[in-house]
Amino acid sequence: MRDHESMMQIHGAARETLPENYVHNTVLPWHPGAVRWFEENGYDIPDDLEG
């Protein structure tokens, strides 16, 4: 999440890989490391999506 430009060079789909788009994931559980990153950076992951 911290080097978006680098991700964009690898794959164009990274254009939408932005932290604020996390709210669109309403189905797949988040990896525990991702949950930690989001919560440490002020985002709230719903309990039912914590992996």
N, C-alpha and C positions, 0 to 999 in steps of 0.2 A: 504494500500500500504506500510505502514511502518513496518509491521511484517509479511513478506512473509512466513517465516518458520512456524509460527502459522497457517496461512491459509492453508499451505500444509498439516498439520496434520488433518485438518478438511475435506478437499476434494482434491483429486489428480488433479482435473481440475485447481486448483490454480497454478499449475506449469507454466501455460501460462499467469497467471494474473500478468503481469508486466507492470509498467507504459509505457515503451517504445513500448508496443504492442497496445497502444491506436490508432495508425494510421490505424489499421485493422478494426476499427469500422467506416464504411462508411454509415450506414443505421439508426441505432437507436440513438435518441437524448440522450444526456448525462443529468443526473440529475444535477440541478443547483449547488448542493454541490460538485459534482465531477468536474464540469467545474471550479469552484473556486479553488479546490485543484490542478488540473492540471495547470491552469494558474499561480497560486502562485508558482508552482514548475518548471516553465519555459517551459511548453508545450503549444502548440497553438491548441485550439479546434475550428474547423471551425464554423462560425456563424450559418450555417444551421443545425448543430448538437447540438446547445445549447438548452437545454430543458426548 
